[in-house]
Amino acid sequence: MDMISGLRAAAAGTAGTGVDTARSRALLSDDLVSAFSLRGRTAVVTGAASGIGRQAAITFAHAGADVVLGDLDRDGLEATAAEVVAAGGTATVAPTDVSDRSQVNALAVAAVRAGGRLDVWANVAGVIRTCRIVDATPEDLDAVTRVNLYGTYWGVAAAGRAMKHGGSIINVSSAGGEMPAPTLSVYAMTKAAIAHLTRCAAAELGPAGIRVNAVAPGFTDTPMVQRLWTRPDGSVDEDARAQMLALRSAQSPLGTTATADDQAWAMLYLAADASRFVTGQVLRPNGGVVM
Ligand SMILES: NC(=O)c1ccc[n+]([C@@H]2O[C@H](COP(=O)([O-])OP(=O)(O)OC[C@H]3O[C@@H](n4cnc5c(N)ncnc54)[C@H](O)[C@@H]3O)[C@@H](O)[C@H]2O)c1
């Protein structure tokens, strides 16, 4: 049962949820369901092989979208696609290096070929690398900038050209783009730039009915951060994991860290008509770490 059918079943009292069915029926009007539905829409998600991108793709598919999955990691893409298909959705796997403009353009062509139109494009692919400013090399700057900044820029450009009926572009910034931290200057710089690219693109593409927004996640438990407590042999250093999660949780007034779901739900809001009057904004699912 996809997300929309599930909501309807709950509203009809058939999902065995134990909810007050009369009340749910009143609340889950057709307008409310369709405001969060992506049924009949084609959505591209980059970085879809892992973490936030994978969860966003699965969530968009649950909301009814045909998803087109871009990433460097073909095996990871196949695993995401298998989850989408198992949930009754449709997924197209399109291996893509987002730092390469021609590959990003090809991803847009593949999406339009798969769905006949393009409605949603989420630029999630990203990398992180630490270095002290005094030690940074051109390679450090290139490696991060090419994926995070160029990759997002080419994604916005390709989506802006391919969205013929309006649409929603969602970029991924970071709480790190607002909170200075030692050794993260290059990553943080790209994420701050993505927030401003989002505003520039919203101004430029709005007249074509294309909304451009970003999420700026706080610390989210994905393979990107799991590397902090994974030993070179692949085993998990449980003490390091517990310490890191405790440290990051303590920075949030909510006393916890995020899961990929928390980011995917925010992205679904930005993808769907529920946010139809929202553009040029950075939504910060960060547990209040930056306000
Ligand atoms: N996890 C966090 O705490 C956190 C916080 C703030 C922002 N973010 C951002 O969220 C996004 C997703 O991160 P995640 O935590 O899911 O990380 P992740 O490492 O789990 O996933 C990143 C994905 O990007 C893909 N990728 C890397 N380079 C690529 C390239 N050149 N072309 C195509 N794909 C490429 C990787 O293969 C991987 O599948 C990133 O932009 C990251 O900066 C993450």
PDBQT file of the ligand as one rigid body, heavy atoms in Angstrom, charges set to zero:
ROOT
HETATM    1  N1  LIG A 301      24.262  13.391   7.036  1.00  0.00    +0.000 N 
HETATM    2  C1  LIG A 301      24.314  14.620   7.524  1.00  0.00    +0.000 C 
HETATM    3  O1  LIG A 301      24.474  14.836   8.748  1.00  0.00    +0.000 OA
HETATM    4  C2  LIG A 301      24.137  15.793   6.609  1.00  0.00    +0.000 A 
HETATM    5  C3  LIG A 301      23.955  17.072   7.203  1.00  0.00    +0.000 A 
HETATM    6  C4  LIG A 301      23.813  18.170   6.383  1.00  0.00    +0.000 A 
HETATM    7  C5  LIG A 301      23.791  18.021   5.002  1.00  0.00    +0.000 A 
HETATM    8  N2  LIG A 301      23.956  16.777   4.462  1.00  0.00    +0.000 N 
HETATM    9  C6  LIG A 301      23.942  16.677   2.996  1.00  0.00    +0.000 C 
HETATM   10  O2  LIG A 301      22.968  15.743   2.598  1.00  0.00    +0.000 OA
HETATM   11  C7  LIG A 301      23.336  15.186   1.329  1.00  0.00    +0.000 C 
HETATM   12  C8  LIG A 301      23.250  13.681   1.425  1.00  0.00    +0.000 C 
HETATM   13  O3  LIG A 301      24.195  13.258   2.389  1.00  0.00    +0.000 OA
HETATM   14  P1  LIG A 301      24.090  11.857   3.133  1.00  0.00    +0.000 P 
HETATM   15  O4  LIG A 301      24.301  12.128   4.554  1.00  0.00    +0.000 OA
HETATM   16  O5  LIG A 301      22.904  11.107   2.690  1.00  0.00    +0.000 OA
HETATM   17  O6  LIG A 301      25.456  11.197   2.588  1.00  0.00    +0.000 OA
HETATM   18  P2  LIG A 301      25.769   9.787   1.902  1.00  0.00    +0.000 P 
HETATM   19  O7  LIG A 301      27.251   9.730   1.841  1.00  0.00    +0.000 OA
HETATM   20  O8  LIG A 301      25.035   8.712   2.592  1.00  0.00    +0.000 OA
HETATM   21  O9  LIG A 301      25.172   9.951   0.429  1.00  0.00    +0.000 OA
HETATM   22  C9  LIG A 301      25.763  10.800  -0.519  1.00  0.00    +0.000 C 
HETATM   23  C10 LIG A 301      25.525  10.214  -1.892  1.00  0.00    +0.000 C 
HETATM   24  O10 LIG A 301      26.076  11.114  -2.863  1.00  0.00    +0.000 OA
HETATM   25  C11 LIG A 301      26.685  10.313  -3.860  1.00  0.00    +0.000 C 
HETATM   26  N3  LIG A 301      27.689  11.062  -4.605  1.00  0.00    +0.000 N 
HETATM   27  C12 LIG A 301      28.895  11.516  -4.180  1.00  0.00    +0.000 A 
HETATM   28  N4  LIG A 301      29.555  12.104  -5.184  1.00  0.00    +0.000 NA
HETATM   29  C13 LIG A 301      28.760  12.024  -6.279  1.00  0.00    +0.000 A 
HETATM   30  C14 LIG A 301      28.878  12.450  -7.616  1.00  0.00    +0.000 A 
HETATM   31  N5  LIG A 301      29.978  13.083  -8.075  1.00  0.00    +0.000 N 
HETATM   32  N6  LIG A 301      27.858  12.210  -8.460  1.00  0.00    +0.000 NA
HETATM   33  C15 LIG A 301      26.750  11.564  -8.040  1.00  0.00    +0.000 A 
HETATM   34  N7  LIG A 301      26.581  11.120  -6.783  1.00  0.00    +0.000 NA
HETATM   35  C16 LIG A 301      27.570  11.357  -5.911  1.00  0.00    +0.000 A 
HETATM   36  C17 LIG A 301      27.320   9.165  -3.098  1.00  0.00    +0.000 C 
HETATM   37  O11 LIG A 301      27.617   8.070  -3.949  1.00  0.00    +0.000 OA
HETATM   38  C18 LIG A 301      26.231   8.858  -2.083  1.00  0.00    +0.000 C 
HETATM   39  O12 LIG A 301      25.320   7.899  -2.567  1.00  0.00    +0.000 OA
HETATM   40  C19 LIG A 301      24.735  15.717   1.031  1.00  0.00    +0.000 C 
HETATM   41  O13 LIG A 301      24.637  16.811   0.142  1.00  0.00    +0.000 OA
HETATM   42  C20 LIG A 301      25.225  16.183   2.391  1.00  0.00    +0.000 C 
HETATM   43  O14 LIG A 301      26.209  17.196   2.296  1.00  0.00    +0.000 OA
HETATM   44  C21 LIG A 301      24.127  15.656   5.239  1.00  0.00    +0.000 A 
ENDROOT
TORSDOF 0
